[in-house]
Amino acid sequence: MLYREKGVAERTADGVFMRLEAKQPIPEFLNGFEISVEGSKVHLRKQEREYEFEVEK
């Protein structure tokens, strides 16, 4: 189950990065994850689990 959740988190982060590039608003929640953006990093939180992704240039 956590393996699938990590895959969903990665795809969600990709979607957030695309929204950032397009200068679109970032929702507070997406696909069940609470989203926060700090510079080039996206933090996703779901219950007690957290995932962090960084923009690759």
C-alpha positions, 0 to 999 in steps of 0.5 A: 500500500505504501509503495502505491502511495509513494507513486501517487505522491511522485505523480502529485509532485510532478503535477505541482511542478507543472503548475508552478512552471505555468504560474497556476495556483497551487491547491492546499490539498491534491490527491489526498495530500496536503501540499506546501511549497518552499522554493524548489521543494514540494512537501506532501503530507498524508496523515503522519507520512511526509514526502519531499521532492525537489525540482530537477534542472 
